[in-house]
Amino acid sequence: MANSATGTYTAKLTDGPLQGKTVTTQFLESGDPRPRLEIPADGNKRYLYLRGSGLEFDSSTFPARPTAVDYRYIEALFD
């Protein structure tokens, strides 16, 4: 759920190795959801997710920002 004081929203991971999981993340300074997320995994691996088209809103918040955003799996990244 979005919190206008902290500027956070829920990222819903819709597929890939973390399918069905959610993470809380912060909006960009512009107020937009992040276009990509890199989620740490075991060792030096990270999972790359890109923003999808699914958005959920809470009508009681102003300005209207999404409370949840869908993210699609792209690839595993290694350091």
C-alpha positions in Angstrom: 0.0 0.0 0.0 1.3 3.4 -0.9 2.4 5.7 1.9 2.6 9.4 0.8 4.8 10.2 3.8 7.5 7.7 2.8 6.8 7.4 -0.9 6.5 3.6 -1.0 4.5 1.2 -3.0 4.2 -2.6 -3.4 6.0 -4.2 -6.3 4.2 -7.4 -7.4 6.5 -10.0 -9.0 4.3 -11.7 -11.6 6.6 -14.4 -13.0 10.1 -15.8 -12.9 11.9 -17.2 -9.9 10.2 -14.9 -7.4 6.7 -15.3 -8.9 3.9 -14.4 -6.4 6.2 -12.5 -4.1 5.9 -8.8 -3.3 8.5 -6.2 -2.2 8.1 -2.7 -0.9 10.0 -0.1 -2.8 10.2 3.7 -3.1 8.9 5.9 -5.9 11.4 7.9 -8.0 11.9 11.5 -7.0 9.5 12.4 -9.9 6.8 10.4 -8.1 6.7 7.6 -10.8 7.1 3.9 -10.0 10.6 2.6 -10.7 11.0 1.3 -14.3 13.2 -1.6 -13.1 14.1 -3.5 -9.9 17.2 -5.5 -9.2 16.5 -7.9 -6.3 19.4 -9.5 -4.6 19.5 -13.3 -4.5 22.1 -15.9 -3.3 25.8 -15.0 -3.6 26.5 -12.4 -6.3 23.2 -13.0 -8.2 20.4 -10.4 -8.7 17.1 -10.8 -10.5 16.1 -8.1 -12.9 12.4 -7.2 -13.1 10.9 -4.5 -15.4 7.7 -2.6 -14.8 4.6 -4.1 -16.3 1.3 -2.6 -17.2 -0.7 -3.6 -14.1 -1.3 -0.8 -11.6 -3.6 -0.7 -8.5 -4.8 2.5 -6.9 -6.3 3.5 -3.6 -8.9 6.1 -4.3 -8.4 7.8 -0.9 -4.8 9.0 -1.7 -4.1 12.3 -3.3 -2.3 12.9 -5.6 -3.3 9.6 -7.1 -0.3 7.3 -7.2 -0.3 3.5 -7.5 -0.4 1.4 -4.4 0.8 -1.7 -6.3 2.7 -2.1 -9.6 3.3 -5.4 -11.6 6.8 -6.3 -12.5 7.9 -8.9 -15.1 11.0 -11.1 -14.8 13.8 -10.4 -17.4 17.0 -12.1 -16.4 19.4 -13.1 -13.6 22.4 -10.8 -13.3 25.8 -11.8 -11.9 28.6 -9.6 -10.5 
